[in-house]
Amino acid sequence: MKLTISLDKKEVKILNKRAKKNFLSLKEQVEDIIRRSCIRSSKGSYKPFKCDDALVGVFSRDQRGRKKKKK
């Protein structure tokens, strides 16, 4: 399957730099990024916090992301 995307010169420069660092071509680097994104998104979906009180749900934040390292 072929897919065409438009990228700015800055974006191409960043992708080329990243590809060189990973010993890949630009095409391989883009494919790798898309593949990793698909794998990450297929692992699970976001499950919102369920709460009885509507105000608690509005003013509370979910703890997401990488956990902080203890010093």
DAGI-V644715 format. One record per pair of residues at least 4 apart in sequence whose ideal C-beta (glycine too) atoms are under 6 Angstrom apart, sorted by the first residue. I is the first residue (numbers start at 1). J is the second residue. D is the distance in whole Angstrom. If there is no record, write none. Layout:
i,j,d
I,J,D
I,J,D
This chain:
i,j,d
7,11,4
7,12,5
15,26,6
15,29,6
16,26,6
18,29,6
19,24,5
19,26,5
19,29,4
24,28,4
24,29,5
49,62,6
51,56,5
51,57,5
56,60,6
